[in-house]
Amino acid sequence: MDERVTLRSHLEKPVAQIPYGAAVGAVIEAIAAAAIELAALIANGPLADITGQDGGINSDGDRQKDIDIVADEMMRRALRGAPVAAVLSEEAALPETLRPEAHLCVAIDPLDGSANLENNISIGTIFSIRPRGNDILSTFFEPGTAQCAAGFFVYGPQTTLVLALNARVDIFILDRRAGEFLLIRKAVQVARDTPEFAINASNRRHWHGPVRAYIDECLAGSSGGGEADFNMRWIGSLVAESFRILARGGVFLYPADARPSYREGRVRLLYEAHPMALVMEWAGGAASTGRRRILELGARTPHQRVPLIMGSMRGVRDIAAIHERIEPMFDNSDAPLFARRGLFR
């Protein structure tokens, strides 16, 4: 781009068009400031006494890294100075009340994918902003359509911000010398149909029938009667997978499966699936559990997990179509029926 557009200048106009726009802009700037600080800490790694070693167990039963605790503290500190009524973090059991009179609530995963840090793989921060409802706790249980903004940061070769605001998605990159985010892509659109999928294929034996049927047909490709030969990707970092979809298209699947701890899915609805679904939909893509649109779901608990299938419109639609044709009670079937009634034949 010829003109250098900073995040702050970018926020001045769009926020005026949405409820509590000025407050939304202030919250985004606060999170961005914390992300700049966190990016520097991650880049220095062991030099900053960040080892990536275990730091305990969080409220949802996941093992923490030392950097998870530090990132949580950074984000909370930034949000305490912003117009936020309450914040729900992955690292806390319940929302923390900050300013009860404020009009916004934030759900946040301070550092998604921290287990990848020791392998030098991109990790990130995911956030969701929504207007405060009648009471703070019930605000977090509203459907994802209640969000007024969402986004994620990727800490990788570059530090980037993907921002869903005012019904569009823009991408910013951190200018480390200036210490500010600059706009690099406006109104990003997900490619409608890209023959590429991302899934942890080592779990195939646990998948339900519809997911297995879709992946098997992608792998069969044109030799199996399909329209295209598919590529497979798998990074294992939600923010990196999401960024790749915005850049290239394709679909990402983190489905529920037959394992006891995966029966409800593994991605957290409030601070992972909801914000990613808003990004995907506002960029012309889609996000689903396979049977339900993610943004229509309301959480029952603060750390509820769901299946997540997101990306190019056609890919998500095709996967949902297979789910619709197969009753849930038969989801684990290996019957040849799936091969005869697939997408491509």
C-alpha positions in Angstrom: 0.0 0.0 0.0 1.2 3.5 -0.8 -0.3 5.1 2.3 0.7 4.0 5.8 -2.5 3.4 7.7 -2.0 2.7 11.4 -4.4 0.6 13.4 -5.3 3.7 15.4 -6.2 5.8 12.3 -8.0 2.8 10.8 -10.2 2.6 13.9 -11.3 6.2 13.9 -13.8 5.9 11.1 -15.3 2.3 11.3 -16.0 2.4 15.0 -18.2 5.4 14.6 -20.7 3.2 12.7 -21.3 0.6 15.4 -22.8 0.7 18.9 -20.2 1.8 21.5 -17.8 2.2 18.7 -15.3 4.4 20.5 -15.2 1.9 23.4 -14.7 -1.0 20.9 -11.8 0.9 19.3 -10.2 1.5 22.8 -10.5 -2.2 23.6 -8.9 -3.3 20.4 -6.0 -0.8 20.9 -5.5 -2.0 24.5 -5.2 -5.7 23.3 -2.9 -4.6 20.4 -0.6 -2.8 22.9 -0.4 -6.0 25.0 0.2 -8.1 21.9 3.2 -5.9 20.9 4.7 -6.5 24.4 3.9 -10.2 24.2 5.4 -10.5 20.7 8.7 -9.1 22.0 8.7 -11.5 24.9 8.0 -14.5 22.7 10.7 -13.5 20.2 13.3 -13.4 22.9 12.2 -16.7 24.4 14.7 -18.2 26.8 16.6 -14.8 26.7 13.6 -13.4 28.5 13.4 -16.4 31.0 10.5 -17.9 29.0 11.2 -21.6 28.8 8.0 -23.0 27.5 8.0 -25.4 30.4 4.9 -26.4 32.4 3.4 -23.9 34.7 0.5 -25.9 36.2 -3.1 -26.7 35.2 -5.6 -24.1 34.1 -9.3 -24.0 35.1 -10.4 -26.1 32.2 -7.9 -28.9 33.0 -5.3 -28.1 30.3 -1.6 -28.0 31.2 -0.3 -24.5 31.2 3.1 -23.2 30.0 4.9 -20.5 31.9 4.2 -18.2 28.9 0.5 -18.8 29.3 0.5 -17.3 32.7 2.6 -14.3 31.6 0.4 -13.7 28.6 -2.8 -13.9 30.7 -1.4 -11.3 33.1 -0.4 -9.0 30.2 -3.8 -9.1 28.6 -5.7 -8.7 31.9 -3.5 -5.7 32.8 -4.2 -4.1 29.4 -8.0 -4.7 29.6 -8.2 -3.3 33.2 -7.3 0.1 31.6 -10.0 -0.2 28.9 -13.8 0.2 28.9 -14.5 -3.4 29.7 -17.1 -4.7 32.1 -15.7 -8.2 32.4 -13.1 -10.4 30.8 -13.3 -14.2 30.4 -9.9 -15.8 29.9 -9.0 -19.4 29.1 -6.8 -19.3 32.2 -9.6 -18.5 34.6 -12.6 -20.4 35.8 -15.1 -17.5 35.6 -15.2 -14.0 34.1 -13.4 -11.3 36.1 -15.4 -8.2 36.6 -13.4 -5.0 35.8 -15.7 -2.0 35.3 -19.4 -3.0 35.8 -20.6 0.2 34.3 -18.8 -0.4 31.0 -20.7 -1.5 27.9 -18.4 -4.3 26.6 -17.3 -7.7 27.6 -14.2 -9.6 26.3 -13.5 -13.3 25.9 -9.9 -14.1 25.2 -7.4 -16.9 24.7 -4.3 -14.9 25.8 -1.9 -17.4 24.1 -3.3 -20.0 21.8 -1.0 -22.9 20.9 1.7 -22.3 23.5 2.7 -26.0 23.3 4.1 -25.1 19.8 6.5 -22.5 21.2 9.4 -25.0 21.9 9.1 -26.0 18.2 9.3 -22.4 17.0 5.8 -22.6 15.3 3.5 -19.6 15.1 1.2 -19.1 18.1 -1.2 -16.3 18.8 -3.9 -14.5 20.8 -7.6 -14.8 20.0 -10.2 -12.3 21.2 -14.0 -11.7 21.1 -15.7 -8.4 22.0 -19.5 -8.2 22.6 -21.9 -5.7 24.2 -22.7 -6.3 27.9 -26.2 -7.7 28.3 -28.5 -7.4 31.3 -25.9 -9.0 33.5 -22.3 -9.8 33.0 -22.4 -13.6 33.2 -25.3 -14.0 30.8 -23.5 -11.9 28.2 -21.0 -14.7 27.6 -23.8 -17.2 27.0 -25.4 -15.3 24.1 -24.9 -16.7 20.6 -21.8 -15.7 18.6 -23.9 -13.3 16.5 -23.9 -11.0 19.5 -20.2 -10.2 18.9 -19.4 -6.7 17.6 -15.8 -7.4 16.8 -13.2 -10.2 17.0 -9.8 -11.1 15.8 -6.5 -12.8 16.4 -2.8 -12.1 16.5 -0.2 -14.4 15.0 3.3 -14.3 16.5 5.4 -15.8 13.8 8.0 -14.5 11.2 5.9 -11.4 11.3 3.4 -10.4 14.0 0.1 -9.9 12.4 -3.4 -8.9 13.5 -6.5 -10.2 11.7 -9.4 -7.9 12.7 -13.1 -8.5 12.1 -14.8 -5.2 12.6 -17.8 -3.4 10.9 -18.7 -6.5 8.9 -15.3 -6.8 7.2 -11.9 -8.3 7.8 -8.6 -6.5 7.6 -5.0 -7.6 8.2 -2.3 -5.5 9.9 1.4 -6.2 10.4 3.5 -5.0 13.3 6.2 -2.4 12.3 8.7 -3.3 15.1 10.7 -0.2 14.6 7.7 2.1 15.0 6.0 -0.1 17.5 2.6 0.0 15.8 0.4 -2.0 13.5 0.0 -1.0 9.9 -2.8 -2.0 7.5 -1.5 -4.4 4.7 -4.8 -6.0 3.4 -8.3 -4.5 3.3 -11.6 -6.4 3.1 -10.0 -9.8 2.9 -12.1 -12.5 1.2 -11.7 -16.3 1.7 -11.4 -18.2 -1.6 -14.8 -19.8 -2.2 -13.4 -23.2 -3.4 -9.8 -24.3 -2.7 -9.0 -28.1 -2.9 -7.1 -28.1 0.4 -7.9 -29.4 3.8 -6.3 -29.4 7.3 -6.9 -32.1 9.8 -4.9 -34.3 12.2 -5.1 -37.5 10.1 -3.6 -39.6 12.8 -7.0 -39.5 14.6 -8.9 -41.1 11.6 -9.8 -44.2 13.6 -11.7 -42.0 16.1 -13.6 -39.9 13.6 -17.3 -40.1 13.1 -18.6 -41.3 9.8 -19.3 -37.9 8.0 -15.8 -36.6 8.7 -14.2 -39.9 7.6 -16.3 -40.0 4.4 -15.3 -36.4 3.5 -11.6 -36.9 4.0 -11.6 -40.2 2.2 -13.1 -38.7 -0.8 -10.7 -35.7 -0.8 -7.8 -38.2 -0.7 -9.3 -40.2 -3.5 -9.4 -37.1 -5.6 -9.9 -37.2 -9.4 -9.0 -40.8 -9.6 -11.9 -41.6 -7.3 -14.4 -39.6 -9.2 -13.9 -36.3 -7.6 -13.6 -32.9 -9.2 -10.1 -32.1 -7.9 -7.0 -33.5 -6.3 -6.7 -32.2 -2.7 -3.7 -31.0 -0.8 -3.5 -31.7 3.0 -2.1 -29.3 5.5 -1.7 -29.5 9.3 0.1 -27.1 11.5 -1.6 -27.8 14.7 -1.8 -24.1 15.6 -5.3 -22.6 15.3 -4.2 -19.1 14.5 -1.7 -20.3 11.9 -4.3 -22.5 10.3 -6.8 -19.6 10.2 -4.3 -17.2 8.7 -3.5 -19.7 6.0 -7.2 -20.1 5.1 -7.5 -16.3 4.7 -4.5 -16.3 2.5 -5.2 -19.5 0.4 -8.6 -20.8 1.2 -9.4 -24.4 2.0 -11.0 -25.9 5.1 -9.8 -26.7 8.6 -11.4 -29.5 10.6 -11.1 -30.0 14.4 -14.1 -32.4 14.7 -15.6 -34.2 17.7 -14.7 -37.9 17.7 -15.3 -41.1 19.6 -12.7 -40.5 22.4 -14.4 -39.5 25.7 -12.7 -36.2 26.0 -13.4 -35.3 22.4 -17.1 -36.1 22.2 -18.1 -32.5 22.5 -15.2 -31.2 20.4 -12.0 -29.6 21.7 -12.1 -26.0 20.5 -13.5 -23.5 23.1 -16.7 -21.9 21.9 -16.4 -18.4 23.5 -12.8 -17.4 22.9 -11.8 -19.6 20.0 -14.7 -20.8 17.8 -16.9 -17.7 18.1 -14.2 -15.2 17.1 -12.8 -17.4 14.4 -16.3 -18.0 13.0 -16.9 -14.2 12.9 -13.7 -13.7 11.0 -14.5 -16.4 8.5 -18.1 -15.3 7.9 -17.2 -11.6 7.5 -14.5 -12.7 5.1 -17.0 -14.6 3.0 -16.3 -18.0 4.4 -18.2 -20.2 6.8 -17.9 -22.0 10.2 -19.9 -24.9 11.4 -19.9 -27.9 13.8 -20.9 -30.0 10.9 -24.5 -29.7 11.9 -24.9 -26.2 13.3 -23.6 -22.8 12.3 -21.1 -21.8 15.0 -22.3 -18.2 15.3 -25.8 -19.5 16.2 -24.5 -21.4 19.2 -24.8 -20.0 22.8 -22.4 -21.4 25.5 -23.8 -23.4 28.4 -20.6 -23.0 30.4 -17.7 -20.5 30.2 -15.3 -23.0 28.8 -17.6 -25.1 26.6 -16.0 -27.0 23.8 -17.4 -27.6 20.3 -16.3 -29.2 17.0 -15.0 -26.6 14.5 -15.1 -26.8 10.7 -14.2 -23.6 9.0 -12.9 -22.0 5.8 -14.0 -21.8 2.2 -17.8 -21.7 1.7 -18.0 -24.7 -0.5 -15.8 -26.9 1.6 -17.8 -26.2 4.8 -21.0 -26.6 2.9 -20.0 -30.0 1.5 -19.0 -31.3 4.9 -22.3 -30.1 6.4 -24.2 -31.8 3.5 -22.6 -35.2 4.4 -23.6 -34.7 8.1 -27.2 -34.0 7.1 -27.4 -37.2 5.2 -26.1 -39.3 8.1 -28.1 -39.7 11.3 -26.0 -39.0 14.4 -26.5 -42.5 15.8 -24.7 -43.9 12.7 -21.8 -41.4 12.8 -19.2 -44.0 13.7 -20.3 -46.5 11.0 -17.7 -47.8 8.6 -20.4 -49.2 6.3 -19.8 -48.9 2.5 -22.9 -46.7 2.3 -20.7 -43.7 2.8 -18.6 -44.5 -0.2 -21.7 -44.8 -2.4 -23.3 -41.6 -1.2 -20.4 -39.3 -1.0 -20.0 -35.8 -2.3 -18.6 -36.6 -5.7 -20.7 -39.5 -6.8 
